[in-house]
Amino acid sequence: MIKFVNRGLIFSVSSIHMGGQYSFAQSPQALTHQSKIRVYYTSRLKDGENYLSYPFYVDFSPDFEKIITSNPSPVIGLGELGTFDEHGIFPFSPMTYRDKLFAFTTGWSRRISVPVETAVGIVESNDEGVNFVRRHLGPVKSASLKEPFLVGDAFVREFEGSFYMFYIYGTNWLDEMNGEPVARVYKIGMSKSDDLTNWNSENQGGIIPDRIGEFECQALPSVSFYKGLYHMVFCYRSHRGFRTKSNLGYRIGYAWSRDLENWNRDDLQIEILNPDGYTWDSQMQCYPSLFVSGDKMYLLYNGNKFGLEGFGLAECVEYNP
């Protein structure tokens, strides 16, 4: 059993953007330093009837007891007219390699028959993560012959001499039903690369089995190596009804592996202990990010209403897998 204790909501976008222009603080993802932990997240800006998503960051002390600094402006702007990320970037996943800071973005672009199309881009920073620039105008991974819908949520790390990308890919768009809009279904996949730009397709296909049926939606995989095992956390939900019924909404899933290729799903192996009075994640737990800092393992994630209130933290207090 791997037990985490909920340390509560540690960041609200309203505490930084006091003017109320932005809302939500979604998909928190950590970048660890000796003197601080930087967390990148995305906020939404209202754009008529829709939203535009922009990435920001906030720096915490290593114990997460205080906020050191935060940036008032997005770390990168949206893409040019007609590009894959012209209508938003969500999520924004940082990584370091050979003292260079990169991030993998999920770019959003609007469509007509279905709401959106998504693809994965790569950006890099030359000022220690304050600002990023695109390496390419186009995506490094997008819809393909075997994955024709929605590629996104890329999490990339170097493991065992190769770059591994854990990501999601769409399997279906389902027609409107009972007043609900068209629904997308997506699963977790894995791909490899030698250069962070060209990703193979030999591992196309789902690597995490379904728990609630073939239309289960899986999102935001992140992987850490801790005490001899590779651990993955992600979130999953029903394809319909998730916006109004908490029992159909996002919850956190877990899988482990010894070789990064074969994953054993065991959601009951992970537990988040909630102190009395914590309600920020009582109806939903979504967009998690697992990471290790020092000898401790942490979990950042969003709670109710897809991160409208902000994001919280859980700390591993018992490890007996």
RAWOSUL-V759832 format. One record per backbone hydrogen bond with DSSP energy under -1.0 kcal/mol. CO is the residue of the C=O (numbers start at 0). NH is the residue of the N-H. If there is no record, write none. Layout:
# RAWOSUL-V759832
CO,NH ; CO,NH
This chain:
# RAWOSUL-V759832
0,319 ; 1,270 ; 2,316 ; 2,317 ; 3,272 ; 4,314 ; 7,312 ; 10,310 ; 11,14 ; 12,15 ; 12,16 ; 15,17 ; 16,19 ; 22,43 ; 25,41 ; 28,39 ; 30,37 ; 35,32 ; 36,59 ; 37,30 ; 38,57 ; 39,28 ; 40,55 ; 41,25 ; 42,53 ; 43,22 ; 44,51 ; 46,49 ; 49,46 ; 51,44 ; 52,88 ; 53,42 ; 54,74 ; 55,40 ; 56,70 ; 57,38 ; 58,67 ; 59,36 ; 60,63 ; 65,60 ; 68,58 ; 74,131 ; 79,82 ; 82,85 ; 84,78 ; 87,107 ; 90,105 ; 92,103 ; 94,101 ; 96,99 ; 99,96 ; 100,124 ; 101,94 ; 102,122 ; 103,92 ; 104,120 ; 105,89 ; 106,118 ; 107,86 ; 108,116 ; 114,110 ; 116,108 ; 117,150 ; 118,106 ; 119,139 ; 119,140 ; 120,104 ; 121,134 ; 122,102 ; 123,132 ; 132,123 ; 140,119 ; 146,143 ; 148,169 ; 149,169 ; 151,167 ; 154,165 ; 156,163 ; 158,161 ; 161,158 ; 162,192 ; 163,156 ; 164,190 ; 165,154 ; 166,188 ; 167,151 ; 168,186 ; 171,184 ; 173,182 ; 176,179 ; 179,176 ; 182,173 ; 184,170 ; 184,171 ; 185,217 ; 186,168 ; 187,206 ; 188,166 ; 190,164 ; 191,199 ; 192,162 ; 200,203 ; 212,215 ; 216,236 ; 218,234 ; 221,232 ; 223,230 ; 225,228 ; 228,225 ; 229,256 ; 230,223 ; 231,254 ; 232,221 ; 233,252 ; 234,218 ; 235,250 ; 236,216 ; 240,244 ; 244,247 ; 247,237 ; 249,284 ; 250,235 ; 252,233 ; 253,265 ; 254,231 ; 255,263 ; 256,229 ; 263,255 ; 265,268 ; 266,269 ; 268,1 ; 270,3 ; 272,5 ; 274,277 ; 278,281 ; 279,303 ; 285,301 ; 288,299 ; 290,297 ; 292,295 ; 295,292 ; 296,315 ; 297,290 ; 298,313 ; 299,288 ; 300,311 ; 301,285 ; 303,306 ; 306,24 ; 310,9 ; 310,10 ; 311,300 ; 312,6 ; 313,298 ; 314,4 ; 317,2
